[in-house]
Amino acid sequence: MNVTEAVTSRRSIRQFLDKPVDKSILERVLETAQRAPSGGNTQPWNAVVVGGDALKDITAKIKAKAATAPMGENTEYAIYPRELDGRYEEQRRAVGKDMFQAVGLERGDKAGRIAQMAKNWDSFGAPVQLFTYTKKYMGPPQWSDMGMWLQTVMLLLREAGLDSCPQEIWAMYGTYMRELLGIDDDHIFFCGMAIGYRDPDAAINNFDVPRVPIRDAIEFRGF
Ligand SMILES: Cc1cc2nc3c(=O)[nH]c(=O)nc-3n(C[C@H](O)[C@H](O)[C@H](O)COP(=O)(O)O)c2cc1C
């Protein structure tokens, strides 16, 4: 698989097969992903990889928490800016609409949508979670470094035949997640990432997620 194939075959998978993932593959992927760049080589990413009974335990606890605090609790960063507007807001709405439509959920089916969203807590059936965090004092440049590392991980997972879904939904309970994972107070929880093998036939893994043409986002000068 070349880089283009890894980039274009990666998509957020929301239905995984019931198939275990070898720890040795994850170790190899994460070892290689350490080559991701970061400003000043600070390498600000940290993570806990969770599977087996440990993941079952977290899954049960977060579901219980989500039942008592459905709108989130002690969210430590704004998952989306309040000011999101224009094409950014349109794109955010569109992917939600298309996703629900792919699984046959009508606009008015609030219960169905909530049930679909709740699948996040089951890691969409994936056997592994990568929970990421960094120091609280890290700023936008280091957060962008985290993103570069995460994408590096996701592409290497593709090369290994694996799939992923980054999940910032877990940050709705950021403080609680740190508590469950034993992460100190001077750190901030970023996101989870479900890892496993995709169900290739699931409609939710096959709807189109468009991107804006580059002319809407990028400008060439001096060419
Ligand atoms: C940092 C990050 C967090 C995300 N969190 C979630 C999430 O909590 N749940 C989810 O279903 N998708 C989540 N996504 C997936 C995005 O919706 C997805 O990347 C976007 O719609 C583009 O689609 P694609 O990844 O399939 O190309 C997240 C993506 C990123 C990069």
The ligand as an SDF file (V2000), in Angstrom:
LIG
                    3D

 31 33  0  0  0  0  0  0  0  0999 V2000
  -10.1610   14.4510   16.3610 C   0  0  0  0  0  0  0  0  0  0  0  0
  -11.3590   13.7970   15.7610 C   0  0  0  0  0  0  0  0  0  0  0  0
  -12.4050   13.4240   16.5700 C   0  0  0  0  0  0  0  0  0  0  0  0
  -13.5390   12.7890   16.0350 C   0  0  0  0  0  0  0  0  0  0  0  0
  -14.5390   12.3670   16.8870 N   0  0  0  0  0  0  0  0  0  0  0  0
  -15.5500   11.5970   16.4130 C   0  0  0  0  0  0  0  0  0  0  0  0
  -16.4860   11.0060   17.3090 C   0  0  0  0  0  0  0  0  0  0  0  0
  -16.4610   11.2180   18.5220 O   0  0  0  0  0  0  0  0  0  0  0  0
  -17.4130   10.1760   16.7810 N   0  0  0  0  0  0  0  0  0  0  0  0
  -17.4870    9.9050   15.4410 C   0  0  0  0  0  0  0  0  0  0  0  0
  -18.3680    9.1490   15.0290 O   0  0  0  0  0  0  0  0  0  0  0  0
  -16.6250   10.4660   14.5760 N   0  0  0  0  0  0  0  0  0  0  0  0
  -15.6390   11.2850   15.0250 C   0  0  0  0  0  0  0  0  0  0  0  0
  -14.6990   11.8130   14.1560 N   0  0  0  0  0  0  0  0  0  0  0  0
  -14.7750   11.4840   12.7360 C   0  0  0  0  0  0  0  0  0  0  0  0
  -15.1540   12.6620   11.8560 C   0  0  0  0  0  0  0  0  0  0  0  0
  -16.5400   12.8420   11.8730 O   0  0  0  0  0  0  0  0  0  0  0  0
  -14.6320   12.3700   10.4400 C   0  0  0  0  0  0  0  0  0  0  0  0
  -13.2330   12.3440   10.4630 O   0  0  0  0  0  0  0  0  0  0  0  0
  -15.0920   13.3560    9.3900 C   0  0  0  0  0  0  0  0  0  0  0  0
  -16.4820   13.3860    9.2910 O   0  0  0  0  0  0  0  0  0  0  0  0
  -14.4890   13.0010    8.0260 C   0  0  0  0  0  0  0  0  0  0  0  0
  -14.8610   11.7010    7.6570 O   0  0  0  0  0  0  0  0  0  0  0  0
  -13.8350   10.5210    7.4220 P   0  0  0  0  0  0  0  0  0  0  0  0
  -12.9340   10.4290    8.6410 O   0  0  0  0  0  0  0  0  0  0  0  0
  -14.6810    9.3060    7.2790 O   0  0  0  0  0  0  0  0  0  0  0  0
  -13.0350   10.8500    6.2000 O   0  0  0  0  0  0  0  0  0  0  0  0
  -13.6030   12.5160   14.6540 C   0  0  0  0  0  0  0  0  0  0  0  0
  -12.5500   12.9230   13.8380 C   0  0  0  0  0  0  0  0  0  0  0  0
  -11.4480   13.5490   14.3700 C   0  0  0  0  0  0  0  0  0  0  0  0
  -10.3080   13.9290   13.4670 C   0  0  0  0  0  0  0  0  0  0  0  0
  1  2  1  0
  2  3  1  0
  2 30  2  0
  3  4  2  0
  4  5  1  0
  4 28  1  0
  5  6  2  0
  6  7  1  0
  6 13  1  0
  7  8  2  0
  7  9  1  0
  9 10  1  0
 10 11  2  0
 10 12  1  0
 12 13  2  0
 13 14  1  0
 14 15  1  0
 14 28  1  0
 15 16  1  0
 16 17  1  0
 16 18  1  0
 18 19  1  0
 18 20  1  0
 20 21  1  0
 20 22  1  0
 22 23  1  0
 23 24  1  0
 24 25  2  0
 24 26  1  0
 24 27  1  0
 28 29  2  0
 29 30  1  0
 30 31  1  0
M  END
$$$$
